[in-house]
Amino acid sequence: MSPYADLTLAGTTMETRREVEPLLSRELLQPRVTDYKLGQDAALGLISPVFADLSSLPPLIIQAGTHEVLLDTADVEVTLEITPRVPHVFQAHYPILDEAAAALDRAGQFLSAHLAGAERVTGERKAERVLSS
């Protein structure tokens, strides 16, 4: 949910969403960046995944609101869902926000579908090993 993937804080939405994001800002995030990177370059892929080679990752789902300063994305297979007029981690408000409950349902369906696909592939590989033995 709304990954913090660019600790350089250079994404354009840091500025373009500044006035509508109620929870996060460059000023609030900067001290956490300093804590997290421990003197290392924030642009290293292990610190800021947006700069990493993510091509070996499984499919991802990212859910974000249009008001988020963390909206910028990377070049990896992603199901990107952007929900209008909601802030960072809006899914936490599922008891009172219909959009949050719907987003959690979609995330569960995404995960179930990909887990079922992984189980199918694992079963096929086991069957291939048995046949080749």
Contact map, one row per residue, 1 for C-alpha under 8 A:
1110000000000000000000000000000000000000000000000000000000000111000000000000000000000000101000000000000000000000000000000000000000000
1111000000000000000000000000000000000000000000000000000000000111000001100000000000000001100000000000000000000000000000000000000000000
1111100000000000000000000000000000000000000000000000000000000100000001000000000000000000000000000000000000000000000000000000000000000
0111111000000000000000000000000000000000000000000000000000000000000001000000000000000000000000000000000000000000000000000000000000000
0011111000000000000000000000000000000000000000111100000000000000000001000000000000000000000000000000000000000000000000000000000000000
0001111111100000000000000000000000000000011000111110000000000000000000000000000000000000000000000000000000000000000000000000000000000
0001111111000000000000000000000010000000011000110000000000000000000000000000000000000000000000000000000000000000000000000000000000000
0000011111100000000000000000000010000000011000010000000000000000000000000000000000000000000000000000000000000000000000000000000000000
0000011111100100000000000100010000000000000000000000000000000000000000000000000000000000000000000000000000000000000000000000000000000
0000011111110100000000000000000000000000000000000000000000000000000000000000000000000000000000000000000000000000000000000000000000000
0000010111111100000000000000000000000000000000000000000000000000000001010000000000000000000000000000000000000000000000000000000000000
0000000001111111000000000000000000000000000000000000000000000000000000010000000000000000000000000000000000000000000000000000000000000
0000000000111111110000000000000000000000000000000000000000000000000111110000000000000000000000000000000000000000000000000000000000000
0000000011111111110000001100000000000000000000000000000000000000000011000000000000000000000000000000000000000000000000000000000000000
0000000000011111110000000000000000000000000000000000000000000000000010000000000000000000000000000000000000000000000000000000000000000
0000000000011111111000000000000000000000000000000000000000000000000010000000000000000000000000000000000000000000000000000000000000000
0000000000001111111110000000000000000000000000000000000000000000011110000000000000000000000000000000000000000000000000000000000000000
0000000000001111111110001000000000000000000000000000000000000000000010000000000000000000000000000000000000000000000000000000000000000
0000000000000001111111000000000000000000000000000000000000000000000000000000000000000000000000000000000000000000000000000000000000000
0000000000000000111111000000000000000000000000000000000000000000001100000000000000000000000000000000000000000000000000000000000000000
0000000000000000111111111000000000000000000000000000000000000000001110000000000000000011000000000000000000000000000000000000000000000
0000000000000000001111110000000000000000000000000000000000000000000000000000000000000010000000000000000000000000000000000000000000000
0000000000000000000011111000000000000000000000000000000000000000000000000000000000000011000000000000000000000000000000000000000000000
0000000000000000000011111101100000000000000000000000000000000000000110000000000000000001000000000000000000000000000000000000000000000
0000000000000100010010111111100000000000000000000000000000000000000010000000000000000000000000000000000000000000000000000000000000000
0000000010000100000000011111110000000000000000000000000000000000000000000000000000000000000000000000000000000000000000000000000000000
0000000000000000000000001111111000000000000000000000000000000000000000000000000000000000000000000000000000000000000000000000000000000
0000000000000000000000011111111100000000000000000000000000000000000000000000000000000000000000000000000000000000000000000000000000000
0000000000000000000000011111111110000000000000000000000000000000000000000000000000000000000000000000000000000000000000000000000000000
0000000010000000000000000111111111000000000000000000000000000000000000000000000000000000000000000000000000000000000000000000000000000
0000000000000000000000000011111111100000000000000000000000000000000000000000000000000000000000000000000000000000000000000000000000000
0000000000000000000000000001111111110000000000000000000000000000000000000000000000000000000000000000000000000000000000000000000000000
0000001100000000000000000000111111111000010000000000000000000000000000000000000000000000000000000000000000000000000000000000000000000
0000000000000000000000000000011111111110000000000000000000000000000000000000000000000000000000000000000000000000000000000000000000000
0000000000000000000000000000001111111100000000000000000000000000000000000000000000000000000000000000000000000000000000000000000000000
0000000000000000000000000000000111111100000000100000000000000000000000000000000000000000000000000000000000000000000000000000000000000
0000000000000000000000000000000011111111110000100000000000000000000000000000000000000000000000000000000000000000000000000000000000000
0000000000000000000000000000000001111111000000000000000000000000000000000000000000000000000000000000000000000000000000000000000000000
0000000000000000000000000000000001001111100000000000000000000000000000000000000000000000000000000000000000000000000000000000000000000
0000000000000000000000000000000000001111110100000000000000000000000000000000000000000000000000000000000000000000000000000000000000000
0000000000000000000000000000000000001011111100100000000000000000000000000000000000000000000000000000000000000000000000000000000000000
0000011100000000000000000000000010001001111100110000000000000000000000000000000000000000000000000000000000000000000000000000000000000
0000011100000000000000000000000000000000111110110010000000000000000000000000000000000000000000000000000000000000000000000000000000000
0000000000000000000000000000000000000001111111111011000000000000000000000000000000000000000000000000000000000000000000000000000000000
0000000000000000000000000000000000000000001111111111100000000000000000000000000000000000000000000000000000000000000000000000000000000
0000000000000000000000000000000000000000000111111001000000000000000000000000000000000000000000000000000000000000000000000000000000000
0000111000000000000000000000000000011000111111111000000000000000000000000000000000000000000000000000000000000000000000000000000000000
0000111100000000000000000000000000000000011111111111000000000000000000000000000000000000000000000000000000000000000000000000000000000
0000110000000000000000000000000000000000000111111111110000000000000000000000000000000000000000000000000000000000000000000000000000000
0000110000000000000000000000000000000000000010011111000000000000000000001100000000000000000000000000000000000000000000000000000000000
0000010000000000000000000000000000000000001110011111100000000000000000000100000000000000000000000000000000000000000000000000000000000
0000000000000000000000000000000000000000000111011111110000000000000000000000000000000000000000000000000000000000000000000000000000000
0000000000000000000000000000000000000000000010001011111100000000000000000000000000000000000000000000000000000000000000000000000000000
0000000000000000000000000000000000000000000000001001111110000000000000000011000000000000000000000000000000000000000000000000000000000
0000000000000000000000000000000000000000000000000000111110000000000000000001100000000000000000000000000000000000000000000000000000000
0000000000000000000000000000000000000000000000000000111111000000000000000000000000000000000000000000000000000000000000000000000000000
0000000000000000000000000000000000000000000000000000011111110000000000000000000000000000000000000000000000000000000000000000000000000
0000000000000000000000000000000000000000000000000000000111110000000000000000000000000000000000000000000000000000000000000000000000000
0000000000000000000000000000000000000000000000000000000011111000000000000000111000000000000000000000000000000000010000000000000000000
0000000000000000000000000000000000000000000000000000000011111100000000000000111000000000000000000000000000000000000000000000000000000
0000000000000000000000000000000000000000000000000000000000111110000000000000011110000000000000000000000000100100000000000000000000000
1110000000000000000000000000000000000000000000000000000000011111000000000000011110000000000000000000000000000000000000000000000000000
1100000000000000000000000000000000000000000000000000000000001111100000000000000111100000000000000000001000000000000000000000000000000
1100000000000000000000000000000000000000000000000000000000000111110100100000000111100011110000000000000000000000000000000000000000000
0000000000000000000000000000000000000000000000000000000000000011111100100000000001111111010000000000000000000000000000000000000000000
0000000000000000100000000000000000000000000000000000000000000001111100100000000001111110000000000000000000000000000000000000000000000
0000000000000000100110000000000000000000000000000000000000000000111110000000000000011111000000000000000000000000000000000000000000000
0000000000001000100110010000000000000000000000000000000000000001111111100000000000000111000000000000000000000000000000000000000000000
0000000000001111110010011000000000000000000000000000000000000000001111110000000000000000000000000000000000000000000000000000000000000
0111100000101100000000000000000000000000000000000000000000000000000111110000000000000001000000000000000000000000000000000000000000000
0100000000001000000000000000000000000000000000000000000000000001110111111000000000000000000000000000000000000000000000000000000000000
0000000000111000000000000000000000000000000000000000000000000000000011111100000000000000000000000000000000000000000000000000000000000
0000000000000000000000000000000000000000000000000100000000000000000000111110000000000000000000000000000000000000000000000000000000000
0000000000000000000000000000000000000000000000000110000000000000000000011111000000000000000000000000000000000000000000000000000000000
0000000000000000000000000000000000000000000000000000010000000000000000001111100000000000000000000000000000000000000000000000000000000
0000000000000000000000000000000000000000000000000000011000000000000000000111110000000000000000000000000000000000000000000000000000000
0000000000000000000000000000000000000000000000000000001000110000000000000011111000000000000000000000000000000000000000000000000000000
0000000000000000000000000000000000000000000000000000000000111100000000000001111100000000000000000000000000000000000000000000000000000
0000000000000000000000000000000000000000000000000000000000111100000000000000111110000000000000000000000000000000000000000000000000000
0000000000000000000000000000000000000000000000000000000000001111000000000000011111000000000000000000000000000000000000000000000000000
0000000000000000000000000000000000000000000000000000000000001111000000000000001111100000000000000000000000000000000000000000000000000
0000000000000000000000000000000000000000000000000000000000000011110000000000000111110000000000000000000000000000000000000000000000000
0000000000000000000000000000000000000000000000000000000000000011110000000000000011111100000000000010000000000000000000000000000000000
0000000000000000000000000000000000000000000000000000000000000000111000000000000001111100000000000000000000000000000000000000000000000
0000000000000000000000000000000000000000000000000000000000000000111000000000000000111110000000000000000000000000000000000000000000000
0000000000000000000000000000000000000000000000000000000000000000111100000000000000111111010000000000000000000000000000000000000000000
0000000000000000000011100000000000000000000000000000000000000001111100000000000000001111110000000000000000000000000000000000000000000
0100000000000000000010110000000000000000000000000000000000000001101101000000000000000111110000000000000000000000000000000000000000000
1100000000000000000000000000000000000000000000000000000000000001000000000000000000000011111100000000000000000000000000000000000000000
0000000000000000000000000000000000000000000000000000000000000001100000000000000000000111111111000001000000000000000000000000000000000
1000000000000000000000000000000000000000000000000000000000000000000000000000000000000000111111000011101100000000000000000000000000000
0000000000000000000000000000000000000000000000000000000000000000000000000000000000000000111111000001000000000000000000000000000000000
0000000000000000000000000000000000000000000000000000000000000000000000000000000000000000011111111001100000000000000000000000000000000
0000000000000000000000000000000000000000000000000000000000000000000000000000000000000000011111111111100100000000000000000000000000000
0000000000000000000000000000000000000000000000000000000000000000000000000000000000000000000011111100100000000000000000000000000000000
0000000000000000000000000000000000000000000000000000000000000000000000000000000000000000000011111100000000000000000000000000000000000
0000000000000000000000000000000000000000000000000000000000000000000000000000000000000000000011111111100000000000000000000000000000000
0000000000000000000000000000000000000000000000000000000000000000000000000000000000000000000001111111110000000000000000000000000000000
0000000000000000000000000000000000000000000000000000000000000000000000000000000000100000001001001111111000000000000000000000000000000
0000000000000000000000000000000000000000000000000000000000000000000000000000000000000000011111001111111100000000000000000000000000000
0000000000000000000000000000000000000000000000000000000000000000000000000000000000000000001011101111111110000000000000000000000000000
0000000000000000000000000000000000000000000000000000000000000000000000000000000000000000000000000111111111000000000000000000000000000
0000000000000000000000000000000000000000000000000000000000000010000000000000000000000000001000000011111111100000000000000000000000000
0000000000000000000000000000000000000000000000000000000000000000000000000000000000000000001001000001111111110000000000000000000000000
0000000000000000000000000000000000000000000000000000000000000000000000000000000000000000000000000000111111111000000000000000000000000
0000000000000000000000000000000000000000000000000000000000000000000000000000000000000000000000000000011111111100000000000000000000000
0000000000000000000000000000000000000000000000000000000000001000000000000000000000000000000000000000001111111110000000000000000000000
0000000000000000000000000000000000000000000000000000000000000000000000000000000000000000000000000000000111111111000000000000000000000
0000000000000000000000000000000000000000000000000000000000000000000000000000000000000000000000000000000011111111100000000000000000000
0000000000000000000000000000000000000000000000000000000000001000000000000000000000000000000000000000000001111111110000000000000000000
0000000000000000000000000000000000000000000000000000000000000000000000000000000000000000000000000000000000111111111000000000000000000
0000000000000000000000000000000000000000000000000000000000000000000000000000000000000000000000000000000000011111111100000000000000000
0000000000000000000000000000000000000000000000000000000000000000000000000000000000000000000000000000000000001111111110000000000000000
0000000000000000000000000000000000000000000000000000000000100000000000000000000000000000000000000000000000000111111111000000000000000
0000000000000000000000000000000000000000000000000000000000000000000000000000000000000000000000000000000000000011111111100000000000000
0000000000000000000000000000000000000000000000000000000000000000000000000000000000000000000000000000000000000001111111110000000000000
0000000000000000000000000000000000000000000000000000000000000000000000000000000000000000000000000000000000000000111111111000000000000
0000000000000000000000000000000000000000000000000000000000000000000000000000000000000000000000000000000000000000011111111100000000000
0000000000000000000000000000000000000000000000000000000000000000000000000000000000000000000000000000000000000000001111111110000000000
0000000000000000000000000000000000000000000000000000000000000000000000000000000000000000000000000000000000000000000111111111000000000
0000000000000000000000000000000000000000000000000000000000000000000000000000000000000000000000000000000000000000000011111111100000000
0000000000000000000000000000000000000000000000000000000000000000000000000000000000000000000000000000000000000000000001111111110000000
0000000000000000000000000000000000000000000000000000000000000000000000000000000000000000000000000000000000000000000000111111111000000
0000000000000000000000000000000000000000000000000000000000000000000000000000000000000000000000000000000000000000000000011111111100000
0000000000000000000000000000000000000000000000000000000000000000000000000000000000000000000000000000000000000000000000001111111110000
0000000000000000000000000000000000000000000000000000000000000000000000000000000000000000000000000000000000000000000000000111111111000
0000000000000000000000000000000000000000000000000000000000000000000000000000000000000000000000000000000000000000000000000011111111100
0000000000000000000000000000000000000000000000000000000000000000000000000000000000000000000000000000000000000000000000000001111111110
0000000000000000000000000000000000000000000000000000000000000000000000000000000000000000000000000000000000000000000000000000111111111
0000000000000000000000000000000000000000000000000000000000000000000000000000000000000000000000000000000000000000000000000000011111111
0000000000000000000000000000000000000000000000000000000000000000000000000000000000000000000000000000000000000000000000000000001111111
0000000000000000000000000000000000000000000000000000000000000000000000000000000000000000000000000000000000000000000000000000000111111
0000000000000000000000000000000000000000000000000000000000000000000000000000000000000000000000000000000000000000000000000000000011111
